[in-house]
Every structure is written in structure tokens, then in C-alpha cells.
């Protein structure tokens, strides 16, 4: 299995941080964080306040951002932020 060069890994991490921040701002949240289930190629993004919104409201806000900042994950899952 080939290793990802540090520079490429750094760019990918910056892209993820840009995506998370854009989503956080769009949902008018103060806090958000992410983690990657690498073995499943899934990006989980937790955003404060999502529990107050319906799935339709979340999709309406998130979809354009996810399409604009298209990252190479099998799945990107948005979740309410837990402590």
C-alpha cells in the first residue's frame, strides 16, 4: 500500500478544515469537529445545533457546500456535536 506524501496529506487536511468551517458557518454554529474512519473512507462532521434541524433542512444547507467542495470520501456524514 502506497504512503500518502506529507504535502498531499496536508492539502487534504486543509480541504477538510475548509469544508468543516464552511458548514459550521452555514449552520450558524460556534463549534464543529471532524474525524475520519479511514478503513471505511467516511468523513464524519459534528456540528453544534444540528439536533434542532430536520434532515431536509440539513440537506438544503449542506448539499451546495458539499458539491462545491467535493472531497474524495466514500461518504460524508453530518452529525449533531456531542461533548
Beta strands, then each sheet from edge to edge (+ up, - down):
strand 1: 32-37
strand 2: 42-47
strand 3: 75-80
sheet 1: 1+ 2- 3-
end
